Amino acid sequence: MTTPVSSILLVLLASLIGSLAMVLLKVGADRHRRKQDLVQWLSAIAGGIALFLISSVLYLFGIKDGSVALLFPMVSTGYVWGLLWARLLFGEPFNRPKIVGLSLVVAGVFCIGLGQA
């Protein structure tokens, strides 16, 4: 089965949006921990849940016409985005184990893509 480029792009976009959902859930958790306004806390949580829903719908459309064996591993690129957002937005440090893990995720997705060619 040949996977269209549009399916690949939809799954990658779903992964990116899913990683942004993780960011909003983290913001909501921080607001809850700091005992901030209930409306701010709920809006961050609701935003994260909404983005996860959007991400799931995009993923559904992406796998409709493509190979799940190729597309499903691409969801793991969300971990790459998540680590970048953690660094950029929350100041979490990069360290050697994180860099090695990211490299393995990217290499794995690449190898699975080569296996479909």
Legacy VTK file of the C-alpha trace (Angstrom):
# vtk DataFile Version 3.0
C-alpha trace
ASCII
DATASET POLYDATA
POINTS 117 float
0.000 0.000 0.000
1.380 3.371 -1.020
0.924 6.098 1.568
0.059 9.520 0.146
2.114 12.516 1.214
-1.110 14.134 2.463
-1.540 11.284 4.964
2.013 11.723 6.206
1.526 15.471 6.597
-1.777 15.000 8.447
-0.183 12.577 10.910
2.795 14.884 11.474
0.430 17.833 11.997
-1.605 15.724 14.420
1.605 14.950 16.292
2.514 18.638 16.501
-0.954 19.606 17.726
-0.881 16.754 20.248
2.386 18.089 21.632
0.810 21.533 22.037
-2.014 19.840 23.920
0.593 18.437 26.324
1.872 21.977 26.855
-1.598 23.249 27.751
-2.148 20.384 30.170
1.203 21.219 31.802
0.156 24.873 32.080
-3.129 23.784 33.647
-1.315 21.526 36.105
1.013 24.384 37.081
-1.938 26.717 37.594
-3.662 24.133 39.773
-0.503 23.603 41.832
-0.170 27.361 42.359
-3.836 27.620 43.377
-4.526 30.135 40.613
-7.929 31.213 39.401
-10.265 28.304 38.659
-11.253 29.783 35.280
-7.612 30.012 34.145
-6.978 26.466 35.310
-10.053 25.080 33.555
-9.386 27.011 30.352
-5.877 25.550 30.060
-7.149 22.030 30.747
-10.074 22.429 28.330
-7.740 23.826 25.672
-5.432 20.836 26.051
-8.309 18.387 25.787
-9.666 20.210 22.720
-6.268 20.070 21.017
-5.990 16.339 21.762
-9.410 15.873 20.159
-8.365 17.851 17.067
-5.130 15.863 16.933
-7.062 12.592 17.061
-9.392 13.647 14.234
-6.441 14.670 12.045
-4.756 11.356 12.820
-7.932 9.533 11.830
-8.019 11.315 8.470
-4.306 10.648 8.012
-4.488 6.894 8.505
-7.623 6.559 6.374
-5.663 6.277 3.121
-2.226 5.294 4.387
-0.264 2.455 5.867
-0.654 2.250 9.624
2.732 0.512 9.814
4.316 3.672 8.416
2.087 6.338 9.965
1.677 5.127 13.537
5.387 5.444 14.410
5.258 9.061 13.197
3.058 9.853 16.177
6.189 9.413 18.283
7.542 12.628 16.771
5.236 14.266 19.323
7.891 13.386 21.905
10.421 15.391 19.909
8.066 18.371 19.811
7.283 17.923 23.500
10.939 18.093 24.454
11.427 21.217 22.343
8.369 22.905 23.899
9.606 21.945 27.379
12.918 23.641 26.657
11.474 26.730 24.964
8.456 27.369 27.179
9.385 25.928 30.569
13.177 26.195 30.536
13.663 22.460 31.089
17.244 21.487 30.279
18.473 19.206 27.522
20.808 16.521 28.753
22.619 13.611 27.172
19.931 10.948 27.835
17.236 13.184 26.333
19.308 13.880 23.239
20.108 10.180 22.801
16.419 9.309 23.240
15.357 11.909 20.683
17.961 10.645 18.255
16.664 7.100 18.634
13.050 8.198 18.063
13.961 10.129 14.913
16.180 7.307 13.634
13.437 4.771 14.290
10.820 6.769 12.405
13.292 7.236 9.549
14.104 3.514 9.386
10.437 2.553 9.389
9.907 5.014 6.536
12.738 3.411 4.588
11.180 0.000 5.143
8.022 1.166 3.379
9.875 2.355 0.275
LINES 1 118
117 0 1 2 3 4 5 6 7 8 9 10 11 12 13 14 15 16 17 18 19 20 21 22 23 24 25 26 27 28 29 30 31 32 33 34 35 36 37 38 39 40 41 42 43 44 45 46 47 48 49 50 51 52 53 54 55 56 57 58 59 60 61 62 63 64 65 66 67 68 69 70 71 72 73 74 75 76 77 78 79 80 81 82 83 84 85 86 87 88 89 90 91 92 93 94 95 96 97 98 99 100 101 102 103 104 105 106 107 108 109 110 111 112 113 114 115 116
